[in-house]
Amino acid sequence: MSNLPNCPKCDSEYAYEDGALLVCPMCGHEWALGLVENNEDKREIKDSNGNVLNDGDTVTVIKDLKVKGSSSTLKQGTKVKSIRLVEGDHNIDCKIDGFGAMKLKSEFVKKI
């Protein structure tokens, strides 16, 4: 048997590795290996209004953003579902309908 931890959300013992993440097939929860949900070291990522963002949140874009490598613009008010928080300058990883996979800065979004 593997030494993987149980799911922190539903305590299922059937978690499996998917790249750098652990995934629970019972509830669908994903978390990074080595991170615990109540870890005090974890950096809080906040939106433009100061609300704390979490993986899976839905946010809206607060201003028009130019998309690098494209002539199109991401319009203000665009809804972004199921965000994933990552380390780095652009700390939100997401998929946007009509644009595809993209990274955003948390200072340009507002939590719904």
N, C-alpha and C positions, 0 to 999 in steps of 0.2 A: 504494500500500500504506500501511497505517497505521504509526504510530510506537509502537505498543504493545509493551511488553517481552514476552519469552518467559516461559512459565510457570516459576516458580521450583522447582516440584516435578518436572515431567517434561521441561522445556525445549521444550515444544511452541510453535510460532510462531503458532498459531491462536487466541490469547486474544482475547476481545472484552469490551467494556464493558457492564455491566448496572447502571445507576444509578451509585453511587459505587464499585462493585467491578469488578474484572476477573475473568473466569471462563475457565477452560480447558475446552473441550469434550472434550478427550482423556481427562483424569483427573478432572475435576469439581472441581478445586481453585479456591477463591475467595480473593482477596486485595485489599486496598485499594490504589488507585492511589497511587503515591509511597512505599509502604512496602515495604521489603525484608525478607525473612524473618530475616536476621541483623542487623537494625538495633539498635545499642546504645541509641538514644534511646527505643526502644519501652518503655513502662511495663509492668511485669509485674503481672498481676492474679492474686491468690492466693485460695484458698478458706479456709474457717474453720480448717483445719489447717496452712495455710502452703504447700500444694502449688500450684505454678504452673499456671494454667489456660490452655488453648489453644482456638482455634476448633475446633468439632467434638467436643469432649469430652462425656462423659456424667457428670452430677452427680446427687446426691440432696439433697433439702431436709432440713435438720437440725432444724427446728422448725416448728410450725404457723404459717402466715402468713395473715393476713386479706387478702382480695383486695379492693382498692379498687373501689367501684362495684358490688359484688356481695355477696350475703348468704352466699356459700360461703367455705370456708376451704381453703387448700392444705395438705394434711396432711404431717406429718413422714414422711420415707421416700419421698416421691414422686420417681420417677426422671424426670430431664429429659435428653433425648438431643439431640445436635447443637446445642450452645450456640454463640452468636456473641458475641464480646467487643466492647463498644462503649465509647466515652468517656462519662463522666457519673457521677452518683450511683448510679444503677442500671446497673451495668456488664455485665450479662448479658442478651442478647436471645434469646428462645427461644419455642418453641411447646410447650404442655403439653396432652396429651390430656384432653379434658373441660373445659378452660379457654380454650384458644386462645392467641393471641400474648400474650406477657407479658415484662416486664422484671423482673429480680431483682438483688438486691445479692449480691456474691460472699461476703460474710461470713455468709450464711445457707445456703450450699451446701457439700457435701463431694464432692471428686472421687472417682470410682469407679476 
